[in-house]
């Protein structure tokens, strides 16, 4: 190759323009005034169009910012922003519910406009369904409700509204389905569901099988509902399902109390102790080794302004704790603030034993324990731990242990001091 020729080629490579096929050339040359004026005009037209459009949207939002109930405001808003479904919906609401501006024809028009502009909002369809129901158009009401469910299938409130519509239309088949769907989605609705179906059926077996989901929470709600309705059959059915789940003892307290009110303390005890089938002794938590639950067959207690009751883990006859009541010396107390139920057999003879300790119990009326009409010796002053026994014959199938003190008739009658109890046993 000729050296001169190489130099010419090299120079050409350095100074040759880039190929349009490779890089492209999209620049608009504004090297003349006509072209500049055209470009400015295009920018101004585009910006003006955008400003015009957004100005009316802004104006509609501005005049409705106070959420007033004046229909004229929303009528203007629908003119400024005719494609905004919310303005039509609010306008329909005003015409449908306001006594001052009541206009059912306009309400229907605005609700229809709202669902046409935004068919995906279930709230629009729900209101439209209510509107058609109140105007007597049942088929359109059902259709609107169907659309609401299609667009919001997993919201309990929508199914609850559907269930109420079908019940009002006496379509109990669809009503039952929607009631169950409501409870499946949100158990918080179950009490309302039970109220509704109890009014129609009063059939615990049907209600449990049709309307109550088989979950712990749902069965617990059903159990408490049937207890409140005082239906023994319903409560038993709910309990039969609930006991397949793990429950805490306090969750069963209402059912325990209900069975006791039916004079079935044995059944109540079995529910309280479930799943245990055997228990040594009939006194639950006899030595206060666990914090009393204040209900059921555990210790029940109350503190007052002048008598503080609490579990004491610094003093015990056996184990790690006892029960202590402290009196402040400012009241002539009639005390019965610690009690315990015991299921027994009516007519059978028993002996209740327990340990008691006192410290500076004042007045002539001391502390004692009573059960089924029988009482222990009254304890006054300061005494160390001593075991006391109360023999009794059960007058019923349920007896109550109670710590007592009767008011003193003496002039110096204000009770002060402390009393401890521990290690109860029934033989």
Secondary structure, 3 states (H helix, E strand, C coil): CCHHHHHHHHHHHHHCCCCHHHHCCCCCCCCCHHHHHHHHHHHHHHHHHHHHHHHHHHHHHHHCCCCCCCHHHHHHHHHHCCCCHHHHHHHHHHHHHCCCCCCHHHHHHHHHHHHHHCCCCHHHHHHHHHHHHHCCCHHHHHHHHHHHHHHCCCCHHHHHHHHHHHHHCCCHHHHHHHHHHHHHHCHHHHHHHHHHHHHHCCCHHHHHHHCCCCCHHHHHHHHHHHHHCCCHHHHHHHHHHHCCCCCCHHHHHHHHHHHHHCCCHHHHHHHHHCCCCCCCCCCCCCCCCCCCCCCCCCCEECCCCCEEEEEECCCCCCCCCEEEEEEECCCCCCEEEEEEEEECCCCCEEEEEEEEEEEEECCCCCEEEEECCEECCCECEEEEEEEEEEEEECCCCEEEEEEEECCCCCCCCCCEEEEEEEEEEEC
